[in-house]
Amino acid sequence: METDRTRPGQEHARHRIRHPRRLRAALLALTAAGGLLLTACGAGDGSDSHTSNATGRTGFPAPANTSGGANSGEQDGERTGASADEVAPSPDHLSTFALDVDTASYGYARRTLADGHRPDPSTIRPEEFVNSFRQDYDRPDGNGFTVTVDGARTGRSGWSLVRVGLATRPQSRETTTEDSAAERPPAALTFVIDVSGSMSEPGRLDLARKSLDEMTDRLHDDDSVALVTFSDEAETVLPMTRLGGHRGQVHHAVDALETQSATNLAAGVETGYATATEGLREGATNRVVLISDGLANTGDTSPDAILDRIAHERRDHGITLFGVGVGSDYGDALMEKLADRGDGHTAYVASDADAHKVFVDQLPQNIDLTARDAKAQVAFDPETVARFRLIGYEDRQVADDDFRDDRVDGGEIGPGHTVTALYAVRTRPGADGHLATASVRWLDPNTRAPHEESGQLETGALHDSLNSAPATFQVIAVAAYFAETLRSTELPGTPGLTELASRAHALARETEDKDVRGLAEAIDEARRTD
């Protein structure tokens, strides 16, 4: 049963598919092992332990107690001073965060596991695991977002898993080169390439060269490229150059890249932004593409100090940053902070296949912009919701009152991106009706005009269990739970990696998705490092 209370101007979409018995069996086995994904968010009944129901099937563990925060809330008392017809949620029932499309945390974790090691828990960000997988959300007809809100009951003490999905319109795959060029504005890209000694390791500078050659071939004639290298000093190897008639010149500059000595990343970023400013093109997407292992060891090495040096270019010219991480020894914290505070996002490449995905398959969304300073706010209805917690996004929290303050930084989103947020939600006994409203607010990248879109979820629209939820929902639940395990989050009744791997392999067979197969393989590798 599905009840739609979408208001005018709001988007609402939910999907239901059937799965073969082997998929259901794997899900039941995982649920019996302890459930999925409920992280610490308060348990007012004082019961944090894993329990079983009368049938012997165990439900999901209750979250452990926490003091709450900007993206967690609880309200067990009676509400007062509210109209019977329309009640605004209490501030404790709001969750606000900047959108994030980074995926580097998941990519680097896979690389580390493949090398036979467990990743440092500080490098694990669950939202980047979740956002590494394709979702089948409805897409808008034009610019902007669609908002999809759905969820599944977990079978224990009123806990559900709620998914908030945001999606932008992709560039058409059926256009000609000329049509595609007309569909997006030209790009002015400044590649800032780390050529320090640490980049000599296989899978670093050699992979960067190959990636840049592939990207250069895929860009349009009206796009422009500049090339900056840095080691102990930074140098502009190629000023901003229109690609039409000059691709050979760009390839020659890329192929001539060689490693040198120290890593003065600050000098590279500063010179890169100066070069981007000199070659600034009105009406184009002006972006710096930083390719590095992030192991800065000379000059300014803190992200704040580095960003302070290019604050004018970022603020006055709207130049954004796309960070691409490489190398088995990788400065994740520095690269992630540079991208988050530099109005951009990060990806990690460890192989030719990764490079092709980032620089070819995902080229439009990584160089173009659909939305600036995008933020999401989820309002949980205190009549039906007792507790909730956003899983991940710790570094992207925004004060609830700043949702509509367009001076407050949000996330930069390109065409074809999807952003997913997962919540652990505990409903009140007998709850029936409106559960949550999710809203996204963003600025037009050209006019800076603000826009909003919203979607809703009713309790009656929750899937009865995870095995009746869409496969895409189940995949990101497994990915998020895997991330929580890798960062050593203590969850009561934690299922073992063996059960988690079985679930992932079943989903890989069902979806025939190579990315889901990669998730299953990563969990297998984690089991071997236990």
Buried (B, 14 or more C-beta within 10 A) or exposed (E): EEEEBBEEEBBBBBBEEEBEEEBBBBBBBBBBBBBBBBBBBBBEEEEBEBEEEEEEEBBBBBBBEBEBEBBBBBBEEEEEEBEEEEBEBBEBBBBBBBBBBBBBBBBBBBBBBBEEEBBBEEBBBBBBBBBBBEBBBBBBEEBBBBBBBBBBBBBBBBBBBBBBBBBBBBBEEEEEEEEBBEEBBBBBBBBBBBBBBBBEBEBBBBBBBBBBBBBBEEBBBBBBBBBBBBBBBBBBBBBBBBBEEBBEEBBEBBEEBEBBEBBBBBBBBBBBBBBBBEBBBEEBBBBBBBBBBBBBBBBBBEBEEBBEBBEEBBEEEBBBBBBBBBBBEBBBEBBBBBBBBBBBBBBBBBBEEBBBBBBEEBBBBBBBBBBBBBBBBBBBBBBBBBBBBBBBBBBBBBEBEBBEEBEBBBBBBBBBBBBBBBBBBBBBEEBEEBBBBBBBBBBBBEEEEEBBBBBBBBBBBBBEBBBBBBBBBBBBBBBBBBBBBBBEBEBBBBBBBBBBBBBBBBBBBBBEBEBBBBBBBBBBBBBEEE
